[in-house]
Amino acid sequence: MTQDIKRRKTRVVKVGTVCVGGAYPIAIQSMTKTKTSHVLETARQIRQLQDAGCEIVRLAVKDNKDAEAITKIKKLATIPLVADIHFDWRLALRAIECGADKIRLNPGNISAEAHIREVVQRAKKAKIPIRIGLNSGSIRKSGTQVKVMMESCCRYIRVFEKLKFYDTVISLKASDVRTTIEAYRRMAGICDYPFHLGLTATGSPFKGAVQSSIAIASLLLEGIGDTIRVSLTDDPVQEVRTARYILEALGLRRFGPRIISCPTCGRCQVDLVTIVKKLERALERSQMTRAFRIAVMGCEVNGPGEAMDADIGIAFGRKEGLLFKNGKPLRKVSLRESITVLLEEMRRMHD
């Protein structure tokens, strides 16, 4: 964590093996996009998400078959499972019985206090947390979205605290960036529960990644946020990758080698786009864990400077590049050999 970002002080909530809040690393979440009762398909997607860096995964629980599938999925998965509950509070009870590591309840469609109390009592007995998961699309609007979301959230908190239940995580997601930021900021001033950050219904992958990055990063820079999910209309693996990029860009976490490459311009005399894509794929296959900073630059303007500042880098001319390591130029390498040479040098540094 960078020293200039002072994290908001929160309680610590344990979700399976992952601790959320306090000084613990900001955790990355995603959600499966399979039918949960299709156990093998769901477990396969969970493994893909975990391989990409997901640390907590949420499952849609629409019926009893979905809830009961959690028992089987837990035998095939090694990361915490969150049961996503809407409309029918009894599905939360069944999911708890079947081993869910956390329950998400939506105040927008589960509002009867008796039902909320029943879920809380069962979760307390099972020693698992509950996320109060507000979603602007589910609430009845009798005022501004922020006001209504906060009122709904605070009502739930009062019920929880009457029952002396404090293993609570809060999310206040809207599809609008400013609304989302304002809701989290205001809630941060009135409670010490950890927050799960995200934007809802963001749309297409590119647009969704941009909007989510703005909202999530804005809050993280203020020290607000303990877990994040980037919601995209796309493969959930892309959600995890985007979340990792956000955390790395802010210096909050490092996940392995990071490529810094120029955008290219008329001075670039190599196909830098293809080179960078090939290097990214090679790094994914290599499974290197050390946080290298790799500069791959296309011309002499910023290239040598960026390459010298990186752990390892290469600044290209027309048909060859100058290889730098720990700020010192090593030798010239051919365009054809450049990726192989970079990987070989990184392996030496990694080992």
KAWOFEN-V775126 format. One record per pair of residues at least 24 apart in sequence whose C-alpha atoms are under 8 Angstrom apart, sorted by sequence separation. I is the first residue (numbers start at 1). J is the second residue. D is the distance in whole Angstrom. If there is no record, write none. Layout:
I,J,D + I,J,D
//
This chain:
30,54,7 + 36,60,6 + 55,79,6 + 56,80,5 + 57,81,5 + 58,82,4 + 59,83,5 + 60,84,5 + 61,85,6 + 62,86,8 + 67,91,7 + 86,110,7 + 132,156,7 + 169,193,6 + 170,194,6 + 171,195,6 + 173,197,7 + 175,199,6 + 208,232,6 + 28,53,7 + 29,54,6 + 32,57,7 + 35,60,8 + 36,61,7 + 55,80,7 + 56,81,6 + 57,82,6 + 58,83,6 + 59,84,6 + 60,85,7 + 61,86,8 + 67,92,8 + 70,95,7 + 74,99,8 + 103,128,8 + 105,130,7 + 107,132,7 + 168,193,6 + 169,194,5 + 170,195,5 + 171,196,5 + 172,197,8 + 173,198,6 + 174,199,6 + 175,200,5 + 208,233,8 + 272,297,8 + 28,54,5 + 29,55,6 + 30,56,7 + 31,57,5 + 32,58,6 + 56,82,7 + 58,84,6 + 68,94,7 + 89,115,6 + 93,119,6 + 96,122,7 + 102,128,6 + 103,129,7 + 104,130,6 + 105,131,6 + 106,132,6 + 107,133,7 + 108,134,7 + 168,194,7 + 169,195,6 + 170,196,6 + 171,197,6 + 172,198,8 + 173,199,5 + 174,200,5 + 175,201,6 + 257,283,8 + 272,298,6 + 28,55,5 + 29,56,5 + 30,57,5 + 31,58,5 + 32,59,6 + 64,91,6 + 67,94,6 + 68,95,7 + 71,98,5 + 89,116,7 + 92,119,7 + 96,123,7 + 101,128,6 + 102,129,5 + 103,130,5 + 104,131,5 + 105,132,6 + 106,133,5 + 107,134,6 + 108,135,7 + 169,196,7 + 171,198,8 + 173,200,6 + 174,201,8 + 175,202,6 + 205,232,5 + 27,55,6 + 28,56,7 + 29,57,6 + 30,58,6 + 31,59,6 + 32,60,8 + 37,65,6 + 63,91,7 + 67,95,5 + 70,98,6 + 71,99,6 + 101,129,7 + 102,130,6 + 103,131,6 + 104,132,6 + 105,133,6 + 106,134,6 + 197,225,6 + 204,232,7 + 205,233,6 + 270,298,7 + 27,56,7 + 29,58,8 + 31,60,8 + 37,66,4 + 50,79,8 + 62,91,8 + 69,98,8 + 70,99,7 + 90,119,8 + 93,122,7 + 102,131,7 + 104,133,6 + 106,135,7 + 109,138,7 + 195,224,7 + 196,225,6 + 197,226,7 + 202,231,7 + 203,232,6 + 204,233,6 + 205,234,6 + 217,246,7 + 221,250,8 + 269,298,7 + 313,342,8 + 36,66,5 + 37,67,8 + 39,69,6 + 43,73,6 + 47,77,7 + 61,91,7 + 64,94,7 + 68,98,6 + 70,100,7 + 89,119,7 + 96,126,7 + 108,138,5 + 109,139,8 + 195,225,5 + 196,226,6 + 197,227,6 + 198,228,6 + 201,231,7 + 202,232,6 + 203,233,6 + 204,234,8 + 268,298,5 + 269,299,7 + 312,342,8 + 35,66,8 + 36,67,8 + 37,68,8 + 38,69,8 + 42,73,8 + 46,77,7 + 67,98,7 + 108,139,4 + 194,225,7 + 195,226,5 + 196,227,5 + 197,228,5 + 198,229,5 + 199,230,7 + 200,231,6 + 201,232,8 + 202,233,8 + 257,288,7 + 267,298,8 + 268,299,5 + 37,69,5 + 106,138,8 + 107,139,8 + 108,140,7 + 194,226,6 + 195,227,7 + 196,228,6 + 197,229,6 + 198,230,6 + 199,231,7 + 256,288,6 + 257,289,7 + 267,299,6 + 36,69,7 + 39,72,7 + 40,73,8 + 43,76,6 + 146,179,6 + 150,183,7 + 196,229,8 + 198,231,7 + 209,242,7 + 213,246,6 + 217,250,8 + 256,289,4 + 257,290,6 + 258,291,7 + 260,293,7 + 36,70,8 + 39,73,6 + 43,77,6 + 145,179,7 + 146,180,8 + 149,183,8 + 177,211,7 + 181,215,6 + 185,219,8 + 255,289,7 + 256,290,5 + 257,291,5 + 258,292,6 + 259,293,6 + 260,294,6 + 261,295,6 + 262,296,7 + 264,298,6 + 312,346,8 + 177,212,8 + 180,215,7 + 184,219,8 + 255,290,8 + 256,291,4 + 257,292,4 + 258,293,5 + 259,294,5 + 260,295,5 + 261,296,5 + 262,297,5 + 132,168,7 + 134,170,8 + 136,172,8 + 146,182,7 + 188,224,7 + 255,291,6 + 256,292,6 + 257,293,6 + 258,294,6 + 259,295,6 + 260,296,6 + 261,297,5 + 262,298,7 + 18,55,8 + 130,167,7 + 131,168,6 + 132,169,6 + 133,170,6 + 134,171,6 + 135,172,6 + 136,173,6 + 137,174,7 + 146,183,5 + 150,187,7 + 177,214,7 + 178,215,7 + 181,218,8 + 254,291,6 + 257,294,7 + 259,296,7 + 260,297,8 + 261,298,8 + 18,56,8 + 129,167,5 + 130,168,5 + 131,169,4 + 132,170,5 + 133,171,5 + 134,172,5 + 135,173,5 + 136,174,5 + 177,215,5 + 181,219,7 + 128,167,7 + 129,168,6 + 130,169,6 + 131,170,5 + 132,171,6 + 133,172,7 + 134,173,6 + 135,174,6 + 136,175,7 + 185,224,8 + 116,156,8 + 120,160,7 + 129,169,7 + 131,171,7 + 133,173,8 + 184,224,8 + 124,165,7 + 117,159,7 + 121,163,8 + 116,159,8 + 117,160,7 + 120,163,8 + 108,152,8 + 107,152,6 + 120,165,7 + 107,153,7 + 113,159,7 + 117,163,8 + 270,316,7 + 269,316,8 + 270,317,7 + 269,317,6 + 270,318,6 + 107,156,7 + 268,317,8 + 269,318,5 + 270,319,7 + 268,318,8 + 269,319,8 + 279,339,6 + 283,343,8 + 290,350,6 + 278,339,8 + 17,79,8 + 18,80,7 + 288,350,7 + 16,79,8 + 17,80,7 + 16,80,5 + 275,339,8 + 15,80,6 + 16,81,8 + 135,200,7 + 16,101,5 + 15,101,6 + 16,102,8 + 15,102,6 + 16,128,8 + 15,128,7 + 14,128,8 + 15,129,7 + 14,129,7 + 13,129,7 + 14,167,8 + 13,167,6 + 13,168,7 + 13,169,8 + 21,193,8 + 22,194,8 + 21,194,5 + 20,194,7 + 21,195,8 + 11,192,6 + 12,193,8 + 13,194,8 + 10,192,5 + 11,193,6 + 12,194,7 + 9,192,7 + 10,193,5 + 11,194,6 + 10,194,6 + 52,237,6 + 54,240,6 + 49,236,7 + 53,240,6 + 49,237,5 + 52,240,6 + 53,241,8 + 48,237,7 + 52,241,7 + 49,240,7 + 53,244,8 + 29,227,7 + 26,225,7 + 27,226,7 + 28,227,6 + 29,228,6 + 30,229,6 + 26,226,5 + 27,227,4 + 28,228,5 + 29,229,5 + 30,230,7 + 25,226,7 + 26,227,5 + 27,228,6 + 28,229,6 + 30,231,8 + 24,226,8 + 26,228,7 + 33,236,7 + 32,236,7 + 21,226,5 + 31,236,7 + 20,226,6 + 21,227,8 + 30,236,7 + 20,227,7 + 30,239,7 + 30,240,7 + 29,240,7 + 28,240,7 + 5,220,8 + 7,222,7 + 8,223,5 + 28,243,7 + 5,221,6 + 6,222,7 + 7,223,4 + 8,224,6 + 28,244,8 + 5,222,7 + 6,223,5 + 7,224,6 + 8,225,8 + 5,223,6 + 26,252,8 + 25,252,8 + 26,253,8 + 25,253,7 + 2,250,8 + 2,251,6 + 1,251,6 + 2,252,6 + 1,252,4 + 1,253,6
//
